[in-house]
């Protein structure tokens, strides 16, 4: 493309968008069409007539999910984020945390998929929301978001205005196949044409008194609905026929329920909405007829399928009636009332004909796969589980499950999905099973208690034995089973005496170890107690780290969690868990927030508490080295000694420990099996303590004595006790509320990001996560800040006396030197990302002045540099540069190849120069291009400086220069074909090295603009 005879680069700035030399450039804005969810704005116009009151807009968005995580456009990605924001209530966020899924780090379509599963589970279980008043604050708090609060307000208003539905409303509801929700009944009463029923039937009146055949048919339908034949039931049948509505058992029962429906009081209405919202449903889904809610329908379908008999199937086959939930229910009612031909049914049963055998097989398959949770998921997708033929329904159920697991595993083949899904189910179900197994299995001689598979088999055997003997037991997950008979405290009433005689503290770990040994008639001595404690703690750590997401990642990496040694399994799982959610940073951020918000903690206590946190963190990060040194030396594992060991380990890297008196160096040669077992046990305890520690917990423990005198085991017990106090519970509840609000705020920010940000993620093939959207958004729109923040936090987080100015100069010089080849530039970007990560991992816990907001800000910088490292693979670089006297981040894009070649694009922004975009085309003989800025003064400075006098340049002023849009546009252009080098360069072309050299020349020139 040429402008005024000048050949420009790849078209970031084209003739339709600019006017040359001082004339205003367009604002580069474009209209973005996004499939927004409109049900909360105008519900009356968005009701889907396909059933279960499913909004069309939401259904369209859910269809994106069915792409199984395949390619999605930028618009699709934004839609996913919108859908995610609508489902980010407190209950969903809490459940995601339990699943091990980070709503900020996981891909949006995976988060929504898991949330759908969670919501279906909540709907199947049902809990009370506890909304006791209708104030604005109560609504928002109960709803978990302003969007849901708006829905609550609207439904409460709609519920207050409805009356008992008349014939017009009833006819409208049934003809449109709508559930009796508050919203649907409101629409039926207020938004339908008057005299709806009259207009439909043209004033038809039917008389069945003389038509015996018709009366018999109607009686059969009445019986099938579970009602007695009466004048009232005949009237309801006549109502359906006169209004041209299908006469079947379902509709007949529905008319009865609607005509007998009572209008709830405001208190009753609130209770109904409470129950609905708690089940993960929208307020609009609140039904006014008991037993007709989505969860009720799902449960009823499961019961009907499970209770169906061979006679029910044979009746349907004999009458050539489709096998469905609704028809099975009617068959049951007809059989009960003697309305079926018994001989005809017997003939089908005796003949065992193909149709019957096939129907029976379909029913059995349905029983195996149908659950309330799966039914709810199907209904939410507009599928009628009651009328759908079971054979089709089975396929729907399989598809729902396949889509869920395929989304989780991103597998390439159906076989791969099936294998991984089977292992995932087996692992997660086995973990839940062994949690409830008797803890005494850990002491069974020769039992395999080192794998999940072994624990499961041992647990099944012992559970069966103890249940048969009606004996009570304690579970592996420290839960008592009082429902099985004897009182455990009575059975083990002398445990504390035993521990006292042995000089041991009455901790949960010691008590459980003695009980395991006692049950298995093993000698209760120190060696056996330590062995049992280590085995028990290893299992507890397995429970702690093996979240569903971690299980999935293990399987994706080719591991079999069922057969891995527990020690190896927990080590691998811990590594995965920490990498997924930045767990260490999250814990420190949480600790700082609680510390900053608690006015009861003095400044002196704050510094002391940070010191305690730092010590626990340092011992945990030592991977057993600090603890191993003390155990090997035979020293007490008090935190005082751990502190000394940590300080000693910092002074040098040699493998020895120092006494408090520093008189001698003690060898740590003792590394026997006992030492290894004790070290592993104590390290697991330290990890437990690290997960439990909080300011109020430390404050509580400090009342009990000097914390440095505690051991990991006694401190864990003290932290456990602290966790039961109201102060710590309140502290945790406050933080959880704050954390969820913060997550929702970040999701909202990501949802509102410009479409170009999503296009950048799409072009670079990055996951559609909230954190990626936020980081890309900040990187694209605040490019001048990233390196300022990096250097700021590098200095702030460090407690060492370092020449940071010299370090910065060295970094700037390294990037300048690296601008020679793609490989060197990619290496420089990777090194910078690792540098940022090192700041978080190494310095952060050592700072006394870091705030919770500092940690979050540094994490954002870290994420931005990680993204920059990813972009470097496509020769798009984010470079720290001094332009004049200002540090900024300069975006450099280079393109070479068979068609597009010799292209150089540069974007940057500073306080003094404003926004600058440079698009160049370079070959062996010349450089031509265009420079645009939102500052006329900057353009004049550049022209006056003469730095581009040798180039064929044009200059453009744009008042609303949009660098983010340009960034998105250039990211779509990639090098094509083989890069030109000295051996294959064509006449007039630049080699890759020459192109990079030319880019360096341009950038060096730009540095001098002042």
Secondary structure by P-SEA (a helix, b strand, c coil): ccccccccccccccccccccccccccccbbbbbccccccccccccccccccccccaaaaaaaaaaacccccccaaaaaaaaaaaaaaccaaaaaaaaaaccccccccaaaaaaaaaaaaaaaaacccccccccccaaaaaaaaccaaaaaaaaaaaaaaaccccccaaaaaaaaaacccccaaaaaaaacccccaaaaaaacbbbbbccccaaaaaaaaaaaaaacccccaaaaaaaaaaaaacccccaaaaaaaaaaaabbbbcaaaaaaaaaaaaaaccccccccccccccaaaaaaaaaaaaaaccaaaaaaaaaacccccaaaaaaaaaaaaacccaaaaaaaaaaaccaaaaaaaaaaaaaaacccaaaaaaaaaaccccccccaaaaaaaaaaaaaaaaaaacccccaaaaaaaaaaaaaaaaaaaaaaacccccccccccccccaaaaaaaaaaaaaaaaaabbbbbcccccccccccccccccccaaaaaaaaacccccaaaaaaaaaaaaacccccaaaaaaaaaaaaaaaaaaacccaaaaaaaaaaccccccccaaaaaaaaaaaaaaacaaaaaaaaaaaaaaaacccccaaaaaaaaaaaaaaaaaaaccaaaaaaaaaacccccaaaaaaaaaaaaaccccccccccccbbbbcccccaaaaaaaaaaaaaaaaaaacccaaaaaaaaaacccccccaaaaaaaaaaaaacaaaaaaaaaaaaaaaaaaaaaaaaaaaccaaaaaaaaaacccccaaaaaaaaaaacccccaaaaaaaaaaaacccccaaaaaaaaaaaaaaaacccaaaaaaaaaaaaaaaaaaaaccccccccccaaaaaaaaaaaaaaaaaaaaccccccccccccccbbbbbbbbbbbcccccbbbbbbbccccccbbbbbbccccccccbbbbcccaaaaaaaaaaccccccbbbbbbbccccaaaaaaaaaacccccccccccccccccccaaaaaaaaaaaaaaaaacc
